Amino acid sequence: MSPWIFVAPARVPVPRPTTCAFVGPDQTTLAITTARVGLNTLALSEAPPSGRVLLLDPPHPLFRRLTDASVTGE
């Protein structure tokens, strides 16, 4: 289980984000896969990261670290 939770929607610079997962030895990096299939030349020129894996590392405004109290509700 990742020690981080989302606190805001993730906005990414691509029209087709596909999925996301926490990765890395401590599951603290958010990997977001993206698609470029079906995008025309204009769309690809406006969103060059399409088709790549985007990585967000905390601390980042989208994440908040879980604490024992936030997990147990205490």
CHARMM internal coordinates of N, CA and C (Angstrom, degrees):
IC EDIT
DIST 1 N 1 CA 1.4512
DIST 1 CA 1 C 1.5186
ANGL 1 N 1 CA 1 C 109.14
DIST 1 C 2 N 1.3158
ANGL 1 CA 1 C 2 N 116.82
DIHE 1 N 1 CA 1 C 2 N 133.86
DIST 2 N 2 CA 1.4524
ANGL 1 C 2 N 2 CA 121.47
DIHE 1 CA 1 C 2 N 2 CA 179.09
DIST 2 CA 2 C 1.5281
ANGL 2 N 2 CA 2 C 110.12
DIHE 1 C 2 N 2 CA 2 C -71.57
DIST 2 C 3 N 1.3394
ANGL 2 CA 2 C 3 N 116.73
DIHE 2 N 2 CA 2 C 3 N 145.11
DIST 3 N 3 CA 1.4613
ANGL 2 C 3 N 3 CA 119.23
DIHE 2 CA 2 C 3 N 3 CA 176.46
DIST 3 CA 3 C 1.5242
ANGL 3 N 3 CA 3 C 112.74
DIHE 2 C 3 N 3 CA 3 C -81.06
DIST 3 C 4 N 1.3330
ANGL 3 CA 3 C 4 N 118.35
DIHE 3 N 3 CA 3 C 4 N 10.98
DIST 4 N 4 CA 1.4637
ANGL 3 C 4 N 4 CA 122.31
DIHE 3 CA 3 C 4 N 4 CA -176.96
DIST 4 CA 4 C 1.5204
ANGL 4 N 4 CA 4 C 110.13
DIHE 3 C 4 N 4 CA 4 C -122.77
DIST 4 C 5 N 1.3307
ANGL 4 CA 4 C 5 N 116.69
DIHE 4 N 4 CA 4 C 5 N 149.89
DIST 5 N 5 CA 1.4616
ANGL 4 C 5 N 5 CA 121.99
DIHE 4 CA 4 C 5 N 5 CA 172.81
DIST 5 CA 5 C 1.5200
ANGL 5 N 5 CA 5 C 108.49
DIHE 4 C 5 N 5 CA 5 C -127.84
DIST 5 C 6 N 1.3266
ANGL 5 CA 5 C 6 N 116.09
DIHE 5 N 5 CA 5 C 6 N 156.43
DIST 6 N 6 CA 1.4615
ANGL 5 C 6 N 6 CA 120.92
DIHE 5 CA 5 C 6 N 6 CA 174.67
DIST 6 CA 6 C 1.5159
ANGL 6 N 6 CA 6 C 109.00
DIHE 5 C 6 N 6 CA 6 C -75.40
DIST 6 C 7 N 1.3096
ANGL 6 CA 6 C 7 N 116.79
DIHE 6 N 6 CA 6 C 7 N 138.80
DIST 7 N 7 CA 1.4622
ANGL 6 C 7 N 7 CA 120.51
DIHE 6 CA 6 C 7 N 7 CA 173.56
DIST 7 CA 7 C 1.5216
ANGL 7 N 7 CA 7 C 111.26
DIHE 6 C 7 N 7 CA 7 C -120.40
DIST 7 C 8 N 1.3326
ANGL 7 CA 7 C 8 N 116.70
DIHE 7 N 7 CA 7 C 8 N -1.30
DIST 8 N 8 CA 1.4638
ANGL 7 C 8 N 8 CA 121.47
DIHE 7 CA 7 C 8 N 8 CA 178.92
DIST 8 CA 8 C 1.5209
ANGL 8 N 8 CA 8 C 108.27
DIHE 7 C 8 N 8 CA 8 C -155.69
DIST 8 C 9 N 1.3297
ANGL 8 CA 8 C 9 N 117.68
DIHE 8 N 8 CA 8 C 9 N 155.58
DIST 9 N 9 CA 1.4673
ANGL 8 C 9 N 9 CA 119.38
DIHE 8 CA 8 C 9 N 9 CA 176.16
DIST 9 CA 9 C 1.5318
ANGL 9 N 9 CA 9 C 110.64
DIHE 8 C 9 N 9 CA 9 C -63.06
DIST 9 C 10 N 1.3046
ANGL 9 CA 9 C 10 N 115.73
DIHE 9 N 9 CA 9 C 10 N 142.67
DIST 10 N 10 CA 1.4671
ANGL 9 C 10 N 10 CA 120.43
DIHE 9 CA 9 C 10 N 10 CA 177.69
DIST 10 CA 10 C 1.5240
ANGL 10 N 10 CA 10 C 109.15
DIHE 9 C 10 N 10 CA 10 C -86.24
DIST 10 C 11 N 1.3177
ANGL 10 CA 10 C 11 N 116.31
DIHE 10 N 10 CA 10 C 11 N 123.02
DIST 11 N 11 CA 1.4631
ANGL 10 C 11 N 11 CA 120.70
DIHE 10 CA 10 C 11 N 11 CA 173.49
DIST 11 CA 11 C 1.5167
ANGL 11 N 11 CA 11 C 106.92
DIHE 10 C 11 N 11 CA 11 C -105.32
DIST 11 C 12 N 1.3030
ANGL 11 CA 11 C 12 N 115.05
DIHE 11 N 11 CA 11 C 12 N 126.56
DIST 12 N 12 CA 1.4572
ANGL 11 C 12 N 12 CA 120.01
DIHE 11 CA 11 C 12 N 12 CA -178.31
DIST 12 CA 12 C 1.5206
ANGL 12 N 12 CA 12 C 109.53
DIHE 11 C 12 N 12 CA 12 C -120.84
DIST 12 C 13 N 1.3400
ANGL 12 CA 12 C 13 N 117.41
DIHE 12 N 12 CA 12 C 13 N 154.16
DIST 13 N 13 CA 1.4720
ANGL 12 C 13 N 13 CA 121.20
DIHE 12 CA 12 C 13 N 13 CA -173.60
DIST 13 CA 13 C 1.5236
ANGL 13 N 13 CA 13 C 114.34
DIHE 12 C 13 N 13 CA 13 C -82.11
DIST 13 C 14 N 1.3291
ANGL 13 CA 13 C 14 N 116.38
DIHE 13 N 13 CA 13 C 14 N 39.44
DIST 14 N 14 CA 1.4692
ANGL 13 C 14 N 14 CA 120.89
DIHE 13 CA 13 C 14 N 14 CA 179.30
DIST 14 CA 14 C 1.5226
ANGL 14 N 14 CA 14 C 109.30
DIHE 13 C 14 N 14 CA 14 C -138.95
DIST 14 C 15 N 1.3413
ANGL 14 CA 14 C 15 N 117.84
DIHE 14 N 14 CA 14 C 15 N 151.79
DIST 15 N 15 CA 1.4627
ANGL 14 C 15 N 15 CA 119.89
DIHE 14 CA 14 C 15 N 15 CA 179.76
DIST 15 CA 15 C 1.5279
ANGL 15 N 15 CA 15 C 113.73
DIHE 14 C 15 N 15 CA 15 C -79.35
DIST 15 C 16 N 1.3508
ANGL 15 CA 15 C 16 N 117.71
DIHE 15 N 15 CA 15 C 16 N -17.96
DIST 16 N 16 CA 1.4632
ANGL 15 C 16 N 16 CA 120.11
DIHE 15 CA 15 C 16 N 16 CA -175.22
DIST 16 CA 16 C 1.5242
ANGL 16 N 16 CA 16 C 112.64
DIHE 15 C 16 N 16 CA 16 C -132.53
DIST 16 C 17 N 1.3316
ANGL 16 CA 16 C 17 N 117.89
DIHE 16 N 16 CA 16 C 17 N 71.18
DIST 17 N 17 CA 1.4653
ANGL 16 C 17 N 17 CA 117.67
DIHE 16 CA 16 C 17 N 17 CA 169.79
DIST 17 CA 17 C 1.5327
ANGL 17 N 17 CA 17 C 107.48
DIHE 16 C 17 N 17 CA 17 C -69.09
DIST 17 C 18 N 1.3213
ANGL 17 CA 17 C 18 N 117.81
DIHE 17 N 17 CA 17 C 18 N 144.85
DIST 18 N 18 CA 1.4618
ANGL 17 C 18 N 18 CA 119.04
DIHE 17 CA 17 C 18 N 18 CA -174.22
DIST 18 CA 18 C 1.5242
ANGL 18 N 18 CA 18 C 113.41
DIHE 17 C 18 N 18 CA 18 C -110.85
DIST 18 C 19 N 1.3038
ANGL 18 CA 18 C 19 N 118.20
DIHE 18 N 18 CA 18 C 19 N -47.59
DIST 19 N 19 CA 1.4691
ANGL 18 C 19 N 19 CA 120.34
DIHE 18 CA 18 C 19 N 19 CA 179.82
DIST 19 CA 19 C 1.5146
ANGL 19 N 19 CA 19 C 108.95
DIHE 18 C 19 N 19 CA 19 C -160.01
DIST 19 C 20 N 1.3065
ANGL 19 CA 19 C 20 N 115.69
DIHE 19 N 19 CA 19 C 20 N 169.73
DIST 20 N 20 CA 1.4593
ANGL 19 C 20 N 20 CA 118.86
DIHE 19 CA 19 C 20 N 20 CA 178.02
DIST 20 CA 20 C 1.5239
ANGL 20 N 20 CA 20 C 109.67
DIHE 19 C 20 N 20 CA 20 C -145.09
DIST 20 C 21 N 1.3268
ANGL 20 CA 20 C 21 N 114.52
DIHE 20 N 20 CA 20 C 21 N 157.67
DIST 21 N 21 CA 1.4692
ANGL 20 C 21 N 21 CA 121.12
DIHE 20 CA 20 C 21 N 21 CA 178.33
DIST 21 CA 21 C 1.5110
ANGL 21 N 21 CA 21 C 108.36
DIHE 20 C 21 N 21 CA 21 C -159.82
DIST 21 C 22 N 1.3188
ANGL 21 CA 21 C 22 N 115.92
DIHE 21 N 21 CA 21 C 22 N 149.28
DIST 22 N 22 CA 1.4549
ANGL 21 C 22 N 22 CA 119.66
DIHE 21 CA 21 C 22 N 22 CA 171.87
DIST 22 CA 22 C 1.5164
ANGL 22 N 22 CA 22 C 107.73
DIHE 21 C 22 N 22 CA 22 C -80.37
DIST 22 C 23 N 1.3296
ANGL 22 CA 22 C 23 N 116.46
DIHE 22 N 22 CA 22 C 23 N 134.56
DIST 23 N 23 CA 1.4589
ANGL 22 C 23 N 23 CA 121.86
DIHE 22 CA 22 C 23 N 23 CA -175.92
DIST 23 CA 23 C 1.5264
ANGL 23 N 23 CA 23 C 109.67
DIHE 22 C 23 N 23 CA 23 C -133.26
DIST 23 C 24 N 1.3127
ANGL 23 CA 23 C 24 N 114.76
DIHE 23 N 23 CA 23 C 24 N 173.87
DIST 24 N 24 CA 1.4561
ANGL 23 C 24 N 24 CA 121.27
DIHE 23 CA 23 C 24 N 24 CA 177.96
DIST 24 CA 24 C 1.5204
ANGL 24 N 24 CA 24 C 110.90
DIHE 23 C 24 N 24 CA 24 C 99.59
DIST 24 C 25 N 1.3245
ANGL 24 CA 24 C 25 N 116.15
DIHE 24 N 24 CA 24 C 25 N 170.31
DIST 25 N 25 CA 1.4620
ANGL 24 C 25 N 25 CA 120.10
DIHE 24 CA 24 C 25 N 25 CA -175.60
DIST 25 CA 25 C 1.5304
ANGL 25 N 25 CA 25 C 113.53
DIHE 24 C 25 N 25 CA 25 C -59.68
DIST 25 C 26 N 1.3218
ANGL 25 CA 25 C 26 N 116.95
DIHE 25 N 25 CA 25 C 26 N -33.36
DIST 26 N 26 CA 1.4598
ANGL 25 C 26 N 26 CA 120.91
DIHE 25 CA 25 C 26 N 26 CA 179.84
DIST 26 CA 26 C 1.5269
ANGL 26 N 26 CA 26 C 111.96
DIHE 25 C 26 N 26 CA 26 C -107.89
DIST 26 C 27 N 1.3173
ANGL 26 CA 26 C 27 N 117.27
DIHE 26 N 26 CA 26 C 27 N 8.18
DIST 27 N 27 CA 1.4712
ANGL 26 C 27 N 27 CA 123.26
DIHE 26 CA 26 C 27 N 27 CA -177.24
DIST 27 CA 27 C 1.5234
ANGL 27 N 27 CA 27 C 111.26
DIHE 26 C 27 N 27 CA 27 C 51.26
DIST 27 C 28 N 1.3233
ANGL 27 CA 27 C 28 N 115.63
DIHE 27 N 27 CA 27 C 28 N 49.28
DIST 28 N 28 CA 1.4669
ANGL 27 C 28 N 28 CA 120.35
DIHE 27 CA 27 C 28 N 28 CA -179.39
DIST 28 CA 28 C 1.5209
ANGL 28 N 28 CA 28 C 113.08
DIHE 27 C 28 N 28 CA 28 C -112.26
DIST 28 C 29 N 1.3175
ANGL 28 CA 28 C 29 N 118.53
DIHE 28 N 28 CA 28 C 29 N -6.04
DIST 29 N 29 CA 1.4595
ANGL 28 C 29 N 29 CA 122.18
DIHE 28 CA 28 C 29 N 29 CA 178.07
DIST 29 CA 29 C 1.5203
ANGL 29 N 29 CA 29 C 108.70
DIHE 28 C 29 N 29 CA 29 C -102.94
DIST 29 C 30 N 1.3184
ANGL 29 CA 29 C 30 N 116.52
DIHE 29 N 29 CA 29 C 30 N 130.11
DIST 30 N 30 CA 1.4635
ANGL 29 C 30 N 30 CA 120.49
DIHE 29 CA 29 C 30 N 30 CA 177.36
DIST 30 CA 30 C 1.5233
ANGL 30 N 30 CA 30 C 108.61
DIHE 29 C 30 N 30 CA 30 C -91.26
DIST 30 C 31 N 1.3299
ANGL 30 CA 30 C 31 N 116.69
DIHE 30 N 30 CA 30 C 31 N 119.75
DIST 31 N 31 CA 1.4628
ANGL 30 C 31 N 31 CA 122.86
DIHE 30 CA 30 C 31 N 31 CA 175.77
DIST 31 CA 31 C 1.5213
ANGL 31 N 31 CA 31 C 108.09
DIHE 30 C 31 N 31 CA 31 C -100.67
DIST 31 C 32 N 1.3226
ANGL 31 CA 31 C 32 N 116.07
DIHE 31 N 31 CA 31 C 32 N 127.43
DIST 32 N 32 CA 1.4624
ANGL 31 C 32 N 32 CA 122.03
DIHE 31 CA 31 C 32 N 32 CA 179.06
DIST 32 CA 32 C 1.5214
ANGL 32 N 32 CA 32 C 107.07
DIHE 31 C 32 N 32 CA 32 C -119.34
DIST 32 C 33 N 1.3361
ANGL 32 CA 32 C 33 N 116.81
DIHE 32 N 32 CA 32 C 33 N 117.28
DIST 33 N 33 CA 1.4530
ANGL 32 C 33 N 33 CA 119.70
DIHE 32 CA 32 C 33 N 33 CA 177.04
DIST 33 CA 33 C 1.5225
ANGL 33 N 33 CA 33 C 109.04
DIHE 32 C 33 N 33 CA 33 C -85.43
DIST 33 C 34 N 1.3299
ANGL 33 CA 33 C 34 N 115.35
DIHE 33 N 33 CA 33 C 34 N 151.52
DIST 34 N 34 CA 1.4555
ANGL 33 C 34 N 34 CA 121.09
DIHE 33 CA 33 C 34 N 34 CA -177.97
DIST 34 CA 34 C 1.5172
ANGL 34 N 34 CA 34 C 109.81
DIHE 33 C 34 N 34 CA 34 C -134.38
DIST 34 C 35 N 1.3305
ANGL 34 CA 34 C 35 N 116.67
DIHE 34 N 34 CA 34 C 35 N 156.73
DIST 35 N 35 CA 1.4618
ANGL 34 C 35 N 35 CA 121.81
DIHE 34 CA 34 C 35 N 35 CA -179.63
DIST 35 CA 35 C 1.5216
ANGL 35 N 35 CA 35 C 110.46
DIHE 34 C 35 N 35 CA 35 C -114.05
DIST 35 C 36 N 1.3293
ANGL 35 CA 35 C 36 N 115.42
DIHE 35 N 35 CA 35 C 36 N 149.31
DIST 36 N 36 CA 1.4580
ANGL 35 C 36 N 36 CA 120.64
DIHE 35 CA 35 C 36 N 36 CA 173.17
DIST 36 CA 36 C 1.5243
ANGL 36 N 36 CA 36 C 111.19
DIHE 35 C 36 N 36 CA 36 C -122.77
DIST 36 C 37 N 1.3253
ANGL 36 CA 36 C 37 N 116.84
DIHE 36 N 36 CA 36 C 37 N -3.22
DIST 37 N 37 CA 1.4609
ANGL 36 C 37 N 37 CA 122.23
DIHE 36 CA 36 C 37 N 37 CA 179.35
DIST 37 CA 37 C 1.5225
ANGL 37 N 37 CA 37 C 109.44
DIHE 36 C 37 N 37 CA 37 C -61.55
DIST 37 C 38 N 1.3138
ANGL 37 CA 37 C 38 N 116.26
DIHE 37 N 37 CA 37 C 38 N 130.70
DIST 38 N 38 CA 1.4485
ANGL 37 C 38 N 38 CA 121.81
DIHE 37 CA 37 C 38 N 38 CA 176.62
DIST 38 CA 38 C 1.5223
ANGL 38 N 38 CA 38 C 115.22
DIHE 37 C 38 N 38 CA 38 C 82.93
DIST 38 C 39 N 1.3316
ANGL 38 CA 38 C 39 N 117.64
DIHE 38 N 38 CA 38 C 39 N -2.16
DIST 39 N 39 CA 1.4707
ANGL 38 C 39 N 39 CA 119.63
DIHE 38 CA 38 C 39 N 39 CA 177.51
DIST 39 CA 39 C 1.5155
ANGL 39 N 39 CA 39 C 109.62
DIHE 38 C 39 N 39 CA 39 C -85.06
DIST 39 C 40 N 1.3184
ANGL 39 CA 39 C 40 N 116.41
DIHE 39 N 39 CA 39 C 40 N 135.81
DIST 40 N 40 CA 1.4660
ANGL 39 C 40 N 40 CA 119.49
DIHE 39 CA 39 C 40 N 40 CA 179.28
DIST 40 CA 40 C 1.5309
ANGL 40 N 40 CA 40 C 110.31
DIHE 39 C 40 N 40 CA 40 C -80.32
DIST 40 C 41 N 1.3009
ANGL 40 CA 40 C 41 N 116.41
DIHE 40 N 40 CA 40 C 41 N 175.33
DIST 41 N 41 CA 1.4612
ANGL 40 C 41 N 41 CA 122.44
DIHE 40 CA 40 C 41 N 41 CA -176.80
DIST 41 CA 41 C 1.5252
ANGL 41 N 41 CA 41 C 111.77
DIHE 40 C 41 N 41 CA 41 C -58.36
DIST 41 C 42 N 1.3135
ANGL 41 CA 41 C 42 N 117.43
DIHE 41 N 41 CA 41 C 42 N -40.87
DIST 42 N 42 CA 1.4615
ANGL 41 C 42 N 42 CA 120.72
DIHE 41 CA 41 C 42 N 42 CA 179.74
DIST 42 CA 42 C 1.5287
ANGL 42 N 42 CA 42 C 110.59
DIHE 41 C 42 N 42 CA 42 C -64.03
DIST 42 C 43 N 1.3221
ANGL 42 CA 42 C 43 N 117.07
DIHE 42 N 42 CA 42 C 43 N -47.28
DIST 43 N 43 CA 1.4635
ANGL 42 C 43 N 43 CA 120.83
DIHE 42 CA 42 C 43 N 43 CA 179.93
DIST 43 CA 43 C 1.5234
ANGL 43 N 43 CA 43 C 111.00
DIHE 42 C 43 N 43 CA 43 C -60.79
DIST 43 C 44 N 1.3325
ANGL 43 CA 43 C 44 N 116.68
DIHE 43 N 43 CA 43 C 44 N -41.20
DIST 44 N 44 CA 1.4626
ANGL 43 C 44 N 44 CA 120.31
DIHE 43 CA 43 C 44 N 44 CA 178.49
DIST 44 CA 44 C 1.5253
ANGL 44 N 44 CA 44 C 111.56
DIHE 43 C 44 N 44 CA 44 C -66.37
DIST 44 C 45 N 1.3228
ANGL 44 CA 44 C 45 N 117.21
DIHE 44 N 44 CA 44 C 45 N -36.25
DIST 45 N 45 CA 1.4709
ANGL 44 C 45 N 45 CA 119.32
DIHE 44 CA 44 C 45 N 45 CA 179.16
DIST 45 CA 45 C 1.5272
ANGL 45 N 45 CA 45 C 111.08
DIHE 44 C 45 N 45 CA 45 C -70.08
DIST 45 C 46 N 1.3333
ANGL 45 CA 45 C 46 N 116.90
DIHE 45 N 45 CA 45 C 46 N -28.36
DIST 46 N 46 CA 1.4623
ANGL 45 C 46 N 46 CA 121.07
DIHE 45 CA 45 C 46 N 46 CA 178.85
DIST 46 CA 46 C 1.5272
ANGL 46 N 46 CA 46 C 112.45
DIHE 45 C 46 N 46 CA 46 C -85.02
DIST 46 C 47 N 1.3242
ANGL 46 CA 46 C 47 N 117.37
DIHE 46 N 46 CA 46 C 47 N -16.08
DIST 47 N 47 CA 1.4680
ANGL 46 C 47 N 47 CA 121.67
DIHE 46 CA 46 C 47 N 47 CA -178.67
DIST 47 CA 47 C 1.5269
ANGL 47 N 47 CA 47 C 109.59
DIHE 46 C 47 N 47 CA 47 C -138.17
DIST 47 C 48 N 1.3452
ANGL 47 CA 47 C 48 N 117.07
DIHE 47 N 47 CA 47 C 48 N 68.98
DIST 48 N 48 CA 1.4661
ANGL 47 C 48 N 48 CA 120.02
DIHE 47 CA 47 C 48 N 48 CA -176.38
DIST 48 CA 48 C 1.5283
ANGL 48 N 48 CA 48 C 115.46
DIHE 47 C 48 N 48 CA 48 C -57.80
DIST 48 C 49 N 1.3508
ANGL 48 CA 48 C 49 N 120.83
DIHE 48 N 48 CA 48 C 49 N -27.12
DIST 49 N 49 CA 1.4651
ANGL 48 C 49 N 49 CA 118.21
DIHE 48 CA 48 C 49 N 49 CA 178.74
DIST 49 CA 49 C 1.5312
ANGL 49 N 49 CA 49 C 114.39
DIHE 48 C 49 N 49 CA 49 C -72.94
DIST 49 C 50 N 1.3229
ANGL 49 CA 49 C 50 N 117.97
DIHE 49 N 49 CA 49 C 50 N -3.40
DIST 50 N 50 CA 1.4669
ANGL 49 C 50 N 50 CA 119.77
DIHE 49 CA 49 C 50 N 50 CA 180.00
DIST 50 CA 50 C 1.5210
ANGL 50 N 50 CA 50 C 110.91
DIHE 49 C 50 N 50 CA 50 C -55.71
DIST 50 C 51 N 1.3299
ANGL 50 CA 50 C 51 N 115.81
DIHE 50 N 50 CA 50 C 51 N 135.02
DIST 51 N 51 CA 1.4576
ANGL 50 C 51 N 51 CA 121.44
DIHE 50 CA 50 C 51 N 51 CA -179.87
DIST 51 CA 51 C 1.5222
ANGL 51 N 51 CA 51 C 113.27
DIHE 50 C 51 N 51 CA 51 C 90.34
DIST 51 C 52 N 1.2995
ANGL 51 CA 51 C 52 N 117.18
DIHE 51 N 51 CA 51 C 52 N 0.97
DIST 52 N 52 CA 1.4665
ANGL 51 C 52 N 52 CA 121.37
DIHE 51 CA 51 C 52 N 52 CA -179.26
DIST 52 CA 52 C 1.5180
ANGL 52 N 52 CA 52 C 110.73
DIHE 51 C 52 N 52 CA 52 C -109.36
DIST 52 C 53 N 1.3179
ANGL 52 CA 52 C 53 N 115.31
DIHE 52 N 52 CA 52 C 53 N 171.14
DIST 53 N 53 CA 1.4567
ANGL 52 C 53 N 53 CA 121.75
DIHE 52 CA 52 C 53 N 53 CA 172.30
DIST 53 CA 53 C 1.5216
ANGL 53 N 53 CA 53 C 106.95
DIHE 52 C 53 N 53 CA 53 C -99.51
DIST 53 C 54 N 1.3259
ANGL 53 CA 53 C 54 N 116.01
DIHE 53 N 53 CA 53 C 54 N 123.88
DIST 54 N 54 CA 1.4578
ANGL 53 C 54 N 54 CA 121.50
DIHE 53 CA 53 C 54 N 54 CA 178.63
DIST 54 CA 54 C 1.5218
ANGL 54 N 54 CA 54 C 108.25
DIHE 53 C 54 N 54 CA 54 C -96.99
DIST 54 C 55 N 1.3272
ANGL 54 CA 54 C 55 N 116.93
DIHE 54 N 54 CA 54 C 55 N 139.27
DIST 55 N 55 CA 1.4575
ANGL 54 C 55 N 55 CA 121.46
DIHE 54 CA 54 C 55 N 55 CA -178.71
DIST 55 CA 55 C 1.5206
ANGL 55 N 55 CA 55 C 110.28
DIHE 54 C 55 N 55 CA 55 C -120.05
DIST 55 C 56 N 1.3184
ANGL 55 CA 55 C 56 N 117.05
DIHE 55 N 55 CA 55 C 56 N 130.91
DIST 56 N 56 CA 1.4553
ANGL 55 C 56 N 56 CA 122.88
DIHE 55 CA 55 C 56 N 56 CA 174.93
DIST 56 CA 56 C 1.5244
ANGL 56 N 56 CA 56 C 107.63
DIHE 55 C 56 N 56 CA 56 C -118.14
DIST 56 C 57 N 1.3123
ANGL 56 CA 56 C 57 N 115.07
DIHE 56 N 56 CA 56 C 57 N 125.97
DIST 57 N 57 CA 1.4515
ANGL 56 C 57 N 57 CA 120.23
DIHE 56 CA 56 C 57 N 57 CA 178.67
DIST 57 CA 57 C 1.5149
ANGL 57 N 57 CA 57 C 110.67
DIHE 56 C 57 N 57 CA 57 C -108.75
DIST 57 C 58 N 1.3368
ANGL 57 CA 57 C 58 N 118.04
DIHE 57 N 57 CA 57 C 58 N 131.12
DIST 58 N 58 CA 1.4497
ANGL 57 C 58 N 58 CA 119.14
DIHE 57 CA 57 C 58 N 58 CA 174.51
DIST 58 CA 58 C 1.5303
ANGL 58 N 58 CA 58 C 109.68
DIHE 57 C 58 N 58 CA 58 C -73.11
DIST 58 C 59 N 1.3185
ANGL 58 CA 58 C 59 N 119.89
DIHE 58 N 58 CA 58 C 59 N 157.69
DIST 59 N 59 CA 1.4537
ANGL 58 C 59 N 59 CA 122.99
DIHE 58 CA 58 C 59 N 59 CA 2.79
DIST 59 CA 59 C 1.5189
ANGL 59 N 59 CA 59 C 110.90
DIHE 58 C 59 N 59 CA 59 C -73.45
DIST 59 C 60 N 1.2914
ANGL 59 CA 59 C 60 N 115.44
DIHE 59 N 59 CA 59 C 60 N 137.97
DIST 60 N 60 CA 1.4594
ANGL 59 C 60 N 60 CA 123.92
DIHE 59 CA 59 C 60 N 60 CA -178.55
DIST 60 CA 60 C 1.5210
ANGL 60 N 60 CA 60 C 106.30
DIHE 59 C 60 N 60 CA 60 C -146.24
DIST 60 C 61 N 1.3334
ANGL 60 CA 60 C 61 N 119.00
DIHE 60 N 60 CA 60 C 61 N 145.83
DIST 61 N 61 CA 1.4659
ANGL 60 C 61 N 61 CA 120.11
DIHE 60 CA 60 C 61 N 61 CA -177.69
DIST 61 CA 61 C 1.5307
ANGL 61 N 61 CA 61 C 114.68
DIHE 60 C 61 N 61 CA 61 C -57.71
DIST 61 C 62 N 1.3303
ANGL 61 CA 61 C 62 N 118.14
DIHE 61 N 61 CA 61 C 62 N -19.10
DIST 62 N 62 CA 1.4606
ANGL 61 C 62 N 62 CA 120.07
DIHE 61 CA 61 C 62 N 62 CA -179.37
DIST 62 CA 62 C 1.5189
ANGL 62 N 62 CA 62 C 113.48
DIHE 61 C 62 N 62 CA 62 C -79.53
DIST 62 C 63 N 1.3438
ANGL 62 CA 62 C 63 N 117.54
DIHE 62 N 62 CA 62 C 63 N -14.58
DIST 63 N 63 CA 1.4558
ANGL 62 C 63 N 63 CA 120.91
DIHE 62 CA 62 C 63 N 63 CA -172.10
DIST 63 CA 63 C 1.5174
ANGL 63 N 63 CA 63 C 112.32
DIHE 62 C 63 N 63 CA 63 C -115.48
DIST 63 C 64 N 1.3033
ANGL 63 CA 63 C 64 N 115.13
DIHE 63 N 63 CA 63 C 64 N 152.55
DIST 64 N 64 CA 1.4581
ANGL 63 C 64 N 64 CA 122.07
DIHE 63 CA 63 C 64 N 64 CA 169.33
DIST 64 CA 64 C 1.5208
ANGL 64 N 64 CA 64 C 106.71
DIHE 63 C 64 N 64 CA 64 C -133.47
DIST 64 C 65 N 1.3300
ANGL 64 CA 64 C 65 N 116.68
DIHE 64 N 64 CA 64 C 65 N 135.84
DIST 65 N 65 CA 1.4625
ANGL 64 C 65 N 65 CA 120.37
DIHE 64 CA 64 C 65 N 65 CA -179.37
DIST 65 CA 65 C 1.5255
ANGL 65 N 65 CA 65 C 109.93
DIHE 64 C 65 N 65 CA 65 C -71.42
DIST 65 C 66 N 1.3371
ANGL 65 CA 65 C 66 N 115.14
DIHE 65 N 65 CA 65 C 66 N 134.43
DIST 66 N 66 CA 1.4476
ANGL 65 C 66 N 66 CA 120.32
DIHE 65 CA 65 C 66 N 66 CA 174.66
DIST 66 CA 66 C 1.5148
ANGL 66 N 66 CA 66 C 108.70
DIHE 65 C 66 N 66 CA 66 C -72.88
DIST 66 C 67 N 1.3044
ANGL 66 CA 66 C 67 N 116.34
DIHE 66 N 66 CA 66 C 67 N 141.69
DIST 67 N 67 CA 1.4629
ANGL 66 C 67 N 67 CA 121.27
DIHE 66 CA 66 C 67 N 67 CA 172.85
DIST 67 CA 67 C 1.5121
ANGL 67 N 67 CA 67 C 107.43
DIHE 66 C 67 N 67 CA 67 C -117.55
DIST 67 C 68 N 1.3204
ANGL 67 CA 67 C 68 N 116.40
DIHE 67 N 67 CA 67 C 68 N 166.64
DIST 68 N 68 CA 1.4636
ANGL 67 C 68 N 68 CA 119.16
DIHE 67 CA 67 C 68 N 68 CA 177.82
DIST 68 CA 68 C 1.5244
ANGL 68 N 68 CA 68 C 110.49
DIHE 67 C 68 N 68 CA 68 C -56.94
DIST 68 C 69 N 1.3301
ANGL 68 CA 68 C 69 N 117.28
DIHE 68 N 68 CA 68 C 69 N -39.24
DIST 69 N 69 CA 1.4633
ANGL 68 C 69 N 69 CA 120.96
DIHE 68 CA 68 C 69 N 69 CA -179.11
DIST 69 CA 69 C 1.5218
ANGL 69 N 69 CA 69 C 111.26
DIHE 68 C 69 N 69 CA 69 C -65.91
DIST 69 C 70 N 1.3513
ANGL 69 CA 69 C 70 N 117.75
DIHE 69 N 69 CA 69 C 70 N -38.41
DIST 70 N 70 CA 1.4633
ANGL 69 C 70 N 70 CA 119.08
DIHE 69 CA 69 C 70 N 70 CA -178.13
DIST 70 CA 70 C 1.5204
ANGL 70 N 70 CA 70 C 111.55
DIHE 69 C 70 N 70 CA 70 C -72.95
DIST 70 C 71 N 1.3365
ANGL 70 CA 70 C 71 N 117.22
DIHE 70 N 70 CA 70 C 71 N -25.20
DIST 71 N 71 CA 1.4620
ANGL 70 C 71 N 71 CA 120.80
DIHE 70 CA 70 C 71 N 71 CA 178.76
DIST 71 CA 71 C 1.5229
ANGL 71 N 71 CA 71 C 109.93
DIHE 70 C 71 N 71 CA 71 C -80.85
DIST 71 C 72 N 1.3186
ANGL 71 CA 71 C 72 N 117.10
DIHE 71 N 71 CA 71 C 72 N -42.17
DIST 72 N 72 CA 1.4591
ANGL 71 C 72 N 72 CA 120.36
DIHE 71 CA 71 C 72 N 72 CA -175.70
DIST 72 CA 72 C 1.5182
ANGL 72 N 72 CA 72 C 113.25
DIHE 71 C 72 N 72 CA 72 C -88.49
DIST 72 C 73 N 1.3437
ANGL 72 CA 72 C 73 N 116.81
DIHE 72 N 72 CA 72 C 73 N -14.45
DIST 73 N 73 CA 1.4547
ANGL 72 C 73 N 73 CA 120.30
DIHE 72 CA 72 C 73 N 73 CA -179.87
DIST 73 CA 73 C 1.5109
ANGL 73 N 73 CA 73 C 113.50
DIHE 72 C 73 N 73 CA 73 C 83.75
DIST 73 C 74 N 1.3176
ANGL 73 CA 73 C 74 N 117.34
DIHE 73 N 73 CA 73 C 74 N 9.93
DIST 74 N 74 CA 1.4719
ANGL 73 C 74 N 74 CA 120.84
DIHE 73 CA 73 C 74 N 74 CA 179.83
DIST 74 CA 74 C 1.5060
ANGL 74 N 74 CA 74 C 111.86
DIHE 73 C 74 N 74 CA 74 C -81.10
END
COOR INIT
IC SEED 1 N 1 CA 1 C
IC BUILD
